[in-house]
Structure formats: C-alpha cells, structure tokens
Amino acid sequence: MKRTMIIATLGLASVLSFSAGAAVHQVSAEQAQNLQSMGTVSVSQVGSAPMDMRQELAAKAAKEGASSYRIIEARSGDTWHATAELYK
C-alpha cells in the first residue's frame, strides 16, 4: 500500500511539473511497452521530497542518453529510494 502511494505521488508530481522543453520524460507501463529498454538507474536521498527524486531520476536518465524513463520502485522512510527503467 505504501509503495503504491509513493509511486502514485511520484507520478502525479511528474505530471504537474512536466515542462514542454524537457528532454527526458516519464512514461507509463503501457507507453513503455513500445520502447526499447536500456537499463536502470537508482537514486537515494535523505529528507527529500518526491519531486526531488523525479528530478534526480530525470537527470540521471538524460546523462545516460535516455529519452524516457519509468519508475519501477519507490520507497520512503527516513530516506527516499527510487529506481527507474530507462528507454531509448
């Protein structure tokens, strides 16, 4: 339940903050079915917000040359951790 809520929060934060000029964008599982996977990236932070995690994932995805990413794992507590699959 907690993981589902975190993923939903990250997704909502992504939708609300997405800018038209962003080079890397978050996709849904359905959208990812037509894309080619190119690996995963993870981020962990202490005391950050879901928005910070999305920005970190997008930055890592851009650095790896991905055009999009999908969050496949997210957890919270004293620290946040998220993993995203990258797509070409």
Secondary structure, 3 states (H helix, E strand, C coil): CHHHHHHHHHHHHHHHHCCCCCCCEECCHHHHCCCCEEEEEEEEEECCCHHHHHHHHHHHHHHCCCCEEEEEEEECCCEEEEEEEEEC
